[in-house]
């Protein structure tokens, strides 16, 4: 098991905890989809900057998707998780969850509920 280390974000320079906790909880970055290696961009990022970088990468991917390419897309091949992340998988509008295209692409099919951001 790793130990929690204090690092400084390479983007905003703020300190943050990095690594698995002593109590055995996995690092917070494991909650995010494994869509890119952050080291391809820069050194470690804090949770806020990592979420922004992840969201930007997802938006770039989603922009390439058409209804024809949505079925069988690489997001649907990611390991299933019950964890959904505000700002990446959904946002709130008038107190309701609104699922973003990334959430639908991970599911891998259209649920026929006429969702606002359905890419299928």
C-alpha positions, 0 to 999 in steps of 0.5 A: 500500500502506498502512503498519502503524500503531500504534493503541490499541483503543477497547475495551481501550485496548491498542496493536496494529498496524493496516494492511498490513505493509511486507512486503506482508501484508494487515492481520490484520483481512482474515482475518475475515469481512466481516460488519459495519463495525466503525466502526458500533460504535466505532473500531478494535479490537485483534485480541482485541476484534475477534474478540469483536465479530465472534463476537458479531455472528455469534452474533446472526445465527446465532440468527435462522437456522432450517432453513428459512432456512439454505439461501441465507443471506447467509453462503453468499454471502460469498467463499470462503476457506480461512481458518478461525478458532478460536472463530468457525468451530470450537472444539476438543473432546477434541482434535477440531475441532467446526465451529460453525453459522457454518462450516456456513452459509458452506458453504451446504449440509448435508454429511449427516455428522450434524454437531453444529451443523448448521443445516440 
